[in-house]
Amino acid sequence: MARIMQTARLADRFNVEKVLNKKGKGKNVKYLIKWEGFDETTWEPESNCNGCSELIQEFEAALPSAHPSYAEMVKEAIVNLKNRKGSSRYAIRKFINEHYNIPEKFNVSE
């Protein structure tokens, strides 16, 4: 709880540079935020991202079309790769990117 309050106070003083990723559903959605002037990123609810609703909208608009959850994509990749190339992290990432047309900037390796 203290971390959330601390982050909320920081969001009042710092600007969001970019929205990098999203996780969760419904009320539990959080965005991976790159803050201006900092190398570190943090997962934040939209309410902690002072004035970044436009950046979130741009991020959401750029998301690839609907695809299965990451876990489902990994399971499918492992099943398909098991008998052919093995299921290394690289092979799984390549399979998912090729089969779901996920743009490079949303590469599942990040």
C-alpha positions in Angstrom: 0.0 0.0 0.0 2.8 2.4 0.8 4.4 1.7 -2.6 1.1 2.6 -4.3 0.8 5.9 -2.4 4.4 6.7 -3.0 4.0 6.1 -6.7 0.8 8.2 -6.8 2.7 11.1 -5.3 5.6 10.7 -7.8 3.1 10.7 -10.7 2.0 14.2 -9.6 5.6 15.4 -10.0 6.9 13.4 -13.0 5.7 13.1 -16.6 5.1 9.9 -18.5 7.3 9.6 -21.5 5.8 6.4 -23.0 3.4 3.6 -22.3 5.3 0.3 -23.1 3.0 -2.5 -22.2 -0.2 -3.5 -20.4 -1.2 -6.3 -18.1 -4.3 -7.4 -16.2 -8.0 -7.0 -16.9 -10.9 -4.9 -15.8 -10.1 -2.9 -12.6 -6.7 -4.6 -12.4 -5.2 -3.2 -15.6 -1.7 -1.7 -15.2 0.5 -0.1 -17.7 4.3 -0.3 -18.0 5.3 3.3 -17.8 8.6 4.9 -19.0 9.0 8.1 -17.0 10.7 11.2 -18.6 14.3 11.6 -17.5 14.5 8.1 -15.9 15.7 4.7 -17.3 13.5 2.7 -14.9 10.0 1.6 -15.8 7.1 0.9 -13.4 3.8 -0.9 -13.6 1.1 1.6 -12.8 -2.7 1.8 -12.9 -4.0 4.6 -15.1 -4.9 6.7 -12.1 -1.2 7.0 -11.2 -0.2 8.3 -14.6 -0.7 12.0 -14.4 -2.1 13.3 -17.7 -1.2 10.2 -19.7 -4.7 9.1 -20.9 -3.8 10.3 -24.5 -0.6 8.1 -24.4 -2.6 5.2 -23.1 -5.2 5.6 -25.9 -2.4 5.7 -28.5 -0.9 2.6 -27.0 -4.2 0.8 -27.0 -4.9 1.8 -30.6 -1.5 0.4 -31.7 -2.0 -3.0 -30.0 -2.2 -6.0 -32.4 -5.6 -7.5 -33.0 -7.0 -9.8 -30.4 -5.0 -13.0 -29.9 -4.9 -15.6 -27.1 -3.3 -14.9 -23.8 0.5 -15.2 -23.6 0.2 -18.4 -21.6 -2.0 -19.9 -24.3 0.3 -18.9 -27.1 3.3 -20.4 -25.2 1.4 -23.7 -24.7 0.5 -23.8 -28.4 4.1 -23.1 -29.4 5.5 -25.8 -27.1 3.1 -28.4 -28.5 3.9 -27.4 -32.1 7.6 -27.2 -31.6 8.1 -30.3 -29.4 8.5 -32.7 -32.3 10.3 -30.3 -34.7 12.8 -27.8 -33.4 12.6 -28.1 -29.6 11.0 -25.5 -27.4 13.7 -23.1 -26.5 12.8 -19.6 -25.4 14.0 -18.4 -28.8 11.9 -20.9 -30.8 8.8 -20.2 -28.7 9.2 -16.4 -29.2 9.7 -16.9 -33.0 6.7 -19.2 -33.3 4.4 -16.7 -31.5 5.7 -13.7 -33.4 5.2 -15.6 -36.7 1.8 -17.2 -36.0 0.1 -14.2 -34.4 1.7 -11.4 -36.4 2.7 -9.5 -33.3 4.5 -6.3 -34.3 8.2 -6.3 -33.3 7.6 -3.4 -30.8 5.2 -5.8 -28.9 7.6 -8.7 -29.1 6.8 -11.2 -26.5 10.4 -11.3 -25.3 10.1 -7.9 -23.6 
